[in-house]
Amino acid sequence: MTTGIPGLDNAAAVAAAVAALGGALALLYRWTRSLRQFRRRMTHFFDDWFGVEGRPGVPERPGVMQRLSSLEEKAADIKHEVRPNSGSSLRDAVDRVDARTAHLDKSE
């Protein structure tokens, strides 16, 4: 659609081009902002997964696999203590105390 006035038609075309370019830039900005946020989240995830080496003023953070390994070792230690074995576990000590207490109850 034209107005018949060449200067006004040119100004309308330039305004439409500027508006389209502004809209495209706004969409590009939103897209890159979303991309930066996604990259930041992925960086945090990978830092948590693989761990972070210590640096001056910041302690080392172990990765997920290292922490799982530590938890498995602790669980094995707990399992050793709550099951009867050669007499050195906490369960064996509780059983001995229980047997002594039962013996004392019967003798009274």
Secondary structure as GFF3:
##gff-version 3
##sequence-region A 1 108
A	DSSP	alpha_helix	6	50	.	.	.	ID=ss1
A	DSSP	beta_strand	51	52	.	.	.	ID=ss2
A	DSSP	beta_strand	61	62	.	.	.	ID=ss3
A	DSSP	alpha_helix	64	82	.	.	.	ID=ss4
A	DSSP	alpha_helix	90	107	.	.	.	ID=ss5
###
